[in-house]
């Protein structure tokens, strides 16, 4: 009997270890990977902040093709991970399918809505942040012509475009806005060569500032802006450091905050983060400080305050039937 005690203790320790492992959260990054310098990377930074603060680990997976989503989410659920956080709207249908099969597991989706009792959905008011950087572009542009390069042609990216155009045209009614989408498949998120080509075409038409809402494709847009001596606006993460002196600002979408908050305390239901909630904003740091003098900042901050106060209503392409394309 005594000889079996060490073995029983060992088994207990193994079981306890397995339980801890089973309770780990998981983060599933979408196409482009966790180092895409944009949307996925913002989510990664939020997860890393949580890890550093708590000392706890999390599981992760990077989607490399469209067929992996269901399998990746299901595998995490089978391993006992909870909550399982899917980064990006493209994972919504896969998450909905798997979440129904694991009703006791907590799931979260960033940038989409999945209406299930075991899912937390986090959405953003991208149109508000895009309105702000559109105002920036209109105030800084010397040619009266600005550009927009989107990634995959979907309603969400049209939402960015619509907000940007509203901000630019409200600030300068005579401004001209050129817009292009990179493609209609998920490869549009990671095609910097095509992004650069689209930006160059807009510069050739007279645009002197271009806003890219295109994931990793934006890297090519920013390089083209630098090469042409023009300005660019980043998206999702603060991308000002990618091309210092070229990046006028970045429309930050706090995916990092969303992921961090889910890891800190999962909550069923829908959260919508806008300017008021600190979910979107423009980025100002040492990399672009010289491009944004105090009088310009005052003007844009006044617009921001008016949006938060409800004095300026920014139409949402996905909800208000605005900006017909």
C-alpha positions as CSV (number, residue, x, y, z in Angstrom):
1,X,0.0,0.0,0.0
2,X,2.8,2.4,0.9
3,X,4.6,1.7,-2.4
4,X,1.6,2.8,-4.3
5,X,1.5,6.3,-2.7
6,X,4.3,7.9,-4.8
7,X,2.7,6.5,-7.9
8,X,-0.7,7.9,-6.9
9,X,0.9,11.3,-6.1
10,X,2.6,11.3,-9.5
11,X,-0.7,10.6,-11.2
12,X,-2.4,13.4,-9.2
13,X,0.3,15.8,-10.3
14,X,-0.1,14.7,-13.9
15,X,-3.8,15.2,-13.7
16,X,-3.5,18.6,-12.1
17,X,-1.0,19.6,-14.8
18,X,-3.4,18.4,-17.5
19,X,-6.2,20.4,-16.0
20,X,-4.1,23.6,-16.0
21,X,-3.1,22.9,-19.6
22,X,-6.8,22.3,-20.5
23,X,-7.8,25.7,-19.1
24,X,-5.4,27.7,-21.2
25,X,-6.9,30.2,-23.6
26,X,-6.2,30.1,-27.3
27,X,-5.7,32.8,-30.0
28,X,-6.2,31.9,-33.6
29,X,-4.7,34.4,-36.0
30,X,-6.1,34.7,-39.6
31,X,-4.5,35.0,-43.0
32,X,-1.3,37.2,-43.0
33,X,-0.1,35.8,-39.7
34,X,0.5,37.3,-36.3
35,X,3.4,39.5,-37.6
36,X,1.4,41.1,-40.4
37,X,2.3,44.6,-38.9
38,X,-1.5,45.2,-38.9
39,X,-4.7,43.6,-37.6
40,X,-3.3,40.2,-36.5
41,X,-0.3,41.7,-34.9
42,X,-2.4,44.1,-32.8
43,X,-4.2,41.0,-31.5
44,X,-0.9,39.3,-30.8
45,X,0.3,42.4,-28.8
46,X,-2.9,42.2,-26.7
47,X,-2.3,38.5,-25.9
48,X,1.3,39.2,-25.1
49,X,0.4,42.0,-22.7
50,X,-1.9,39.6,-20.9
51,X,0.8,36.9,-20.8
52,X,3.4,39.3,-19.4
53,X,1.0,40.6,-16.8
54,X,-0.3,37.3,-15.6
55,X,2.6,35.0,-16.3
56,X,0.2,32.6,-17.9
57,X,0.5,30.9,-21.3
58,X,-1.9,30.7,-24.2
59,X,-2.2,28.4,-27.2
60,X,-2.0,29.9,-30.7
61,X,-2.4,29.0,-34.3
62,X,-1.9,31.0,-37.5
63,X,-4.3,30.3,-40.4
64,X,-2.4,29.9,-43.7
65,X,-5.3,29.0,-46.0
66,X,-9.1,29.4,-45.9
67,X,-9.7,25.6,-45.3
68,X,-8.0,25.5,-41.9
69,X,-10.4,27.7,-39.9
70,X,-12.9,25.1,-38.7
71,X,-10.2,22.5,-38.0
72,X,-8.1,25.0,-36.1
73,X,-10.9,26.2,-33.8
74,X,-12.2,22.6,-33.3
75,X,-8.7,21.4,-32.4
76,X,-8.4,24.1,-29.7
77,X,-11.8,23.2,-28.3
78,X,-10.9,19.5,-28.2
79,X,-7.8,20.4,-26.3
80,X,-9.9,22.1,-23.7
81,X,-8.8,25.6,-24.4
82,X,-11.1,28.4,-23.2
83,X,-11.7,31.1,-24.1
84,X,-10.8,30.5,-27.8
85,X,-10.3,33.9,-29.5
86,X,-10.7,34.1,-33.3
87,X,-9.0,37.1,-34.9
88,X,-10.9,38.5,-37.8
89,X,-14.4,38.4,-39.4
90,X,-13.3,35.6,-41.8
91,X,-13.4,33.1,-38.9
92,X,-17.0,33.9,-38.0
93,X,-18.8,31.1,-39.8
94,X,-16.2,28.5,-38.7
95,X,-16.5,29.7,-35.1
96,X,-20.3,29.5,-35.2
97,X,-20.1,25.9,-36.4
98,X,-17.7,24.8,-33.8
99,X,-19.2,26.8,-30.9
100,X,-22.5,24.9,-31.3
101,X,-20.7,21.6,-30.8
102,X,-18.9,22.8,-27.6
103,X,-21.6,24.7,-25.7
104,X,-19.6,24.7,-22.5
105,X,-16.5,26.3,-24.1
106,X,-16.1,30.1,-24.2
107,X,-15.4,31.6,-27.6
108,X,-14.8,35.1,-28.8
109,X,-14.6,36.7,-32.3
110,X,-12.9,39.9,-33.0
111,X,-14.4,42.0,-35.8
112,X,-17.6,40.0,-36.4
113,X,-20.9,39.0,-34.7
114,X,-21.8,35.5,-33.8
115,X,-25.0,35.3,-31.9
116,X,-24.6,32.3,-29.6
117,X,-24.7,32.1,-25.7
118,X,-21.1,30.9,-25.5
119,X,-19.6,33.6,-27.8
120,X,-18.4,37.1,-27.1
121,X,-18.4,39.3,-30.2
122,X,-16.2,42.5,-30.4
123,X,-17.0,45.0,-33.1
124,X,-15.5,48.5,-33.9
125,X,-16.7,51.8,-35.2
126,X,-14.1,51.9,-38.0
127,X,-16.1,54.6,-39.7
128,X,-15.4,57.0,-36.8
129,X,-11.6,56.6,-36.9
130,X,-11.6,56.7,-40.7
131,X,-13.5,59.9,-40.6
132,X,-10.8,61.4,-38.4
133,X,-7.9,60.4,-40.7
134,X,-9.9,61.6,-43.7
135,X,-10.1,65.0,-42.0
136,X,-6.3,64.8,-41.5
137,X,-5.8,64.0,-45.1
138,X,-8.0,66.9,-46.3
139,X,-6.3,69.4,-44.0
140,X,-2.7,68.4,-45.0
141,X,-3.2,67.7,-48.8
142,X,-1.7,70.3,-51.0
143,X,-3.2,69.0,-54.3
144,X,-6.7,68.6,-53.0
145,X,-6.6,64.9,-54.1
146,X,-6.2,62.0,-51.7
147,X,-6.4,58.2,-52.1
148,X,-7.6,55.0,-50.4
149,X,-6.4,51.5,-51.0
150,X,-8.5,48.7,-49.5
151,X,-7.7,45.1,-49.1
152,X,-10.4,42.5,-49.9
153,X,-13.5,44.1,-51.4
154,X,-16.0,43.4,-48.6
155,X,-18.5,45.6,-46.7
156,X,-16.1,46.0,-43.7
157,X,-13.4,47.6,-45.9
158,X,-16.1,49.8,-47.6
159,X,-16.9,50.9,-44.1
160,X,-13.3,52.3,-43.8
161,X,-13.6,53.9,-47.2
162,X,-16.9,55.5,-46.5
163,X,-15.8,57.0,-43.2
164,X,-12.6,58.3,-44.8
165,X,-14.4,60.0,-47.7
166,X,-16.9,61.6,-45.3
167,X,-14.2,63.1,-43.1
168,X,-12.2,64.3,-46.1
169,X,-15.2,65.9,-47.9
170,X,-16.7,67.4,-44.7
171,X,-13.4,69.1,-44.2
172,X,-12.8,70.2,-47.8
173,X,-16.0,69.8,-50.0
174,X,-13.9,70.3,-53.1
175,X,-11.5,67.4,-52.4
176,X,-11.2,64.5,-54.8
177,X,-10.8,61.0,-53.4
178,X,-9.4,58.1,-55.4
179,X,-10.3,54.6,-54.2
180,X,-9.1,51.1,-55.2
181,X,-9.6,47.6,-53.7
182,X,-6.8,45.1,-54.0
183,X,-8.8,42.0,-54.7
184,X,-11.8,39.8,-54.0
185,X,-10.1,36.9,-52.2
186,X,-8.2,36.6,-48.9
187,X,-4.9,37.0,-50.8
188,X,-5.7,40.7,-51.0
189,X,-4.6,41.0,-47.4
190,X,-1.0,40.1,-48.2
191,X,-0.1,41.5,-51.6
192,X,2.3,44.5,-51.0
193,X,3.4,44.5,-54.7
194,X,-0.2,45.1,-55.8
195,X,-0.7,47.6,-53.0
196,X,2.3,49.6,-54.2
197,X,1.0,49.5,-57.8
198,X,-2.4,50.9,-56.8
199,X,-0.8,53.6,-54.7
200,X,1.5,54.7,-57.6
201,X,-1.5,54.9,-59.9
202,X,-3.2,57.2,-57.4
203,X,-0.1,59.4,-57.0
204,X,0.1,59.6,-60.8
205,X,-3.5,61.1,-60.8
206,X,-2.3,63.8,-58.3
207,X,-3.0,62.3,-54.9
208,X,-0.5,63.3,-52.3
209,X,-1.8,61.2,-49.4
210,X,-3.1,57.6,-49.4
211,X,-4.9,55.7,-46.6
212,X,-4.4,51.9,-46.8
213,X,-6.9,49.6,-45.1
214,X,-5.4,46.4,-46.5
215,X,-3.5,44.4,-43.9
216,X,0.0,43.3,-45.0
217,X,-0.7,44.8,-48.5
218,X,-0.4,48.2,-46.9
219,X,3.4,47.7,-46.5
220,X,3.7,48.1,-50.3
221,X,1.5,51.3,-50.2
222,X,3.7,52.9,-47.6
223,X,6.9,52.0,-49.5
224,X,5.4,53.5,-52.7
225,X,4.5,56.7,-50.8
226,X,8.1,57.0,-49.4
227,X,9.5,56.4,-52.9
228,X,7.3,59.1,-54.4
229,X,7.9,61.6,-51.6
230,X,4.2,61.5,-50.7
231,X,2.3,60.7,-47.4
232,X,0.5,57.6,-46.2
233,X,-1.9,56.7,-43.4
234,X,-1.6,53.3,-41.6
235,X,-4.3,51.2,-40.2
236,X,-5.2,48.9,-37.3
237,X,-1.9,48.9,-35.5
238,X,0.2,52.1,-35.1
239,X,2.2,51.8,-38.2
240,X,3.9,55.2,-38.0
241,X,7.3,53.4,-37.4
242,X,7.2,51.6,-40.7
243,X,8.1,54.6,-42.7
244,X,8.9,57.5,-40.3
245,X,8.4,60.9,-42.0
246,X,6.1,59.3,-44.6
247,X,3.3,58.1,-42.3
248,X,1.0,61.1,-41.6
249,X,-0.7,59.0,-38.9
250,X,-2.4,55.6,-38.4
251,X,-6.1,54.8,-37.8
252,X,-5.6,52.6,-34.9
253,X,-8.2,49.9,-34.2
254,X,-7.5,48.6,-30.7
255,X,-7.6,44.9,-31.5
256,X,-5.0,44.6,-28.8
257,X,-7.4,46.0,-26.2
258,X,-10.2,43.7,-27.4
259,X,-8.0,40.6,-27.1
260,X,-6.6,41.7,-23.8
261,X,-10.0,42.4,-22.3
262,X,-11.4,39.0,-23.4
263,X,-8.4,37.2,-21.8
264,X,-8.9,39.2,-18.6
265,X,-12.5,38.4,-18.4
266,X,-14.7,36.8,-21.0
267,X,-18.2,38.2,-21.3
268,X,-21.0,36.8,-23.4
269,X,-22.7,39.3,-25.8
270,X,-21.6,42.1,-28.2
271,X,-19.2,44.9,-27.4
272,X,-18.9,47.8,-29.9
273,X,-15.8,50.0,-29.5
274,X,-15.7,53.5,-31.1
275,X,-13.9,56.8,-30.3
276,X,-15.8,57.2,-27.1
277,X,-14.7,53.8,-25.8
278,X,-11.1,54.2,-27.0
279,X,-11.6,51.4,-29.6
280,X,-10.5,53.6,-32.5
281,X,-8.3,56.7,-32.8
282,X,-5.5,58.3,-34.7
283,X,-1.8,57.7,-33.7
284,X,0.6,60.4,-32.7
285,X,4.1,59.6,-31.6
286,X,7.7,60.6,-32.2
287,X,7.6,59.1,-35.8
288,X,5.0,61.6,-37.0
289,X,5.1,64.4,-34.5
290,X,6.7,66.8,-37.1
291,X,3.9,66.2,-39.6
292,X,1.2,67.2,-37.1
293,X,1.9,70.6,-35.7
294,X,-0.2,71.8,-32.7
295,X,-2.8,73.8,-34.8
296,X,-3.5,70.7,-36.9
297,X,-3.9,68.5,-33.8
298,X,-6.3,71.1,-32.3
299,X,-8.5,71.0,-35.4
300,X,-8.7,67.2,-35.6
301,X,-9.2,66.8,-31.8
302,X,-12.1,69.2,-32.1
303,X,-13.7,67.0,-34.8
304,X,-13.0,64.0,-32.6
305,X,-14.8,65.7,-29.6
306,X,-17.8,66.5,-31.8
307,X,-18.1,62.9,-32.9
308,X,-17.9,61.7,-29.3
309,X,-20.5,64.3,-28.3
310,X,-22.8,63.3,-31.2
311,X,-22.5,66.7,-32.9
312,X,-21.0,65.0,-35.9
313,X,-22.9,61.9,-37.1
314,X,-20.6,59.6,-39.1
315,X,-22.6,57.3,-41.4
316,X,-21.9,53.6,-41.1
317,X,-21.7,51.9,-44.6
318,X,-22.8,48.6,-43.1
319,X,-25.8,50.0,-41.2
320,X,-26.9,53.4,-42.7
321,X,-27.1,52.6,-46.3
322,X,-24.4,55.2,-46.9
323,X,-21.7,55.7,-49.6
324,X,-23.1,53.7,-52.5
325,X,-20.3,51.8,-54.4
